[in-house]
Amino acid sequence: MPLLAFWESNPDEVSQTSIEQIVAMAGDGNLRDGSLCSNEFRQYLTQADTSKLASYVEHCLTNSFAKGGQVLQDLVNELGRRLDFKVTNGRYQGTVNAIGFDGIWLSPEGHTIVAEVKTTDAYRIPLDTIASYRRRLLDNSEITEPSSILVLVGRQDTGELEAQIRGSRHAWDIRVISADSLLKLIQLKENSDDSETGRKIRSLLTPMEFSRAARTSLSAEHDNHRTQHVLAYSSF
């Protein structure tokens, strides 16, 4: 039975299924660019609860399996949608003529983020290559200014990558956030009744004085008429 039909008829059973099995049920089970498997899998993710997405992300980061990197890429792009970005999924595998971005996130405020997904920052990331994706997208009019780059890494400790960015010429164009912190931001947004919360959270993902967006908290103050949410973030 196709994944989406099975999900509609047996949501509880699907929720008990591993992410690898879910991919196997989508299309022909071969997750590749432009495939029915990819289309069905991404549609399923749009319907899954954020808590379920969080468990899938954790599984991708703690288990090695075929297509795990591609699955994580789709999961992170879906998390971007949960923050009200209009998301264009990138390719799983680069080609000579295609720009190798992982995702393009356009905010309601008109800022474009070129997303780069990494499972770890244990190795140096080719910042010049990532920056070239943004430049080529601008040159091809596929994105417009203002724009920036967001590197999303699986690990909470992003110190080495932050240091690499600080010492590069791309320091003012790139921000970094861990998958765990991104999920916490989404939870804050989903638990908030303030329409401004989403805008404030999205602003944390664009470059300011600091490259790190990983430690973020949201506190609430009450007055006689409304709840006012205050976002606070820290540097390295």
Phi, psi and omega in degrees: 000133178304150185306310186294322178294320179294321178298317181293325183268336183221060184299323181294320180292320179296323181295341178268358187269143179291159181295327177296319179292324179296316177299319181297331180278344183275126178054231178267007178080003181253102185282104180214165183301133176073011184271159174297324177302312180298315181298314181292319180297316180294323177296320178299317182299326180295339183260347183283149176294152179300324178298324178290320176300321180298319179292325177293318179300313179301320179297317179298327184275341183248355181227140177262123178209160182302134179069015181300322178294321178293320178298315179298321179300315179294322179297314181295320177297323177293325176298323176300322178296328180293343175261017175072020170283146168274114191253133170251117180291139175274183179280149174289323184226129182290154174232170184300319187263353183258147177279129191272042177283155177271331178191153172241122182246116178255120182278159175300338180276355177094010177264134180256131177247129172265113187268138176232123186254128178228138179288332182207159174251023182295337179244152179295134181265134181288087184298324179299322179293314179298317179297327180293329176299313180297316181297317180293323177297321177293316181297326180272004181060027175277338171224165178231163175283152359286146180212160179201182182241139175235120177263122181251118184243152183290324185281148175286324180277102182251021187301316182296320179292320178301317179296321178298318180292317180302325182272007182251171177281359182258012188302329184267003182245354188233138169238161183231140174212145176276159179298321180298317180292323177298318178296322178295322177297320180295318178298320177299316180296315184290336179268359184261144175261359183271122182295341181279345184300315180301317180297318181294320179295315180299326181294334179290341183269001178252149186300136172230231180280337185243154178268347183262130174243022192280324181259108183225139177223159181229124177241157184241138174238139182250134169243193185289341189240333187204164174263129183247119182264135183241124179266134176231140178221157182242161177272199184299000000 
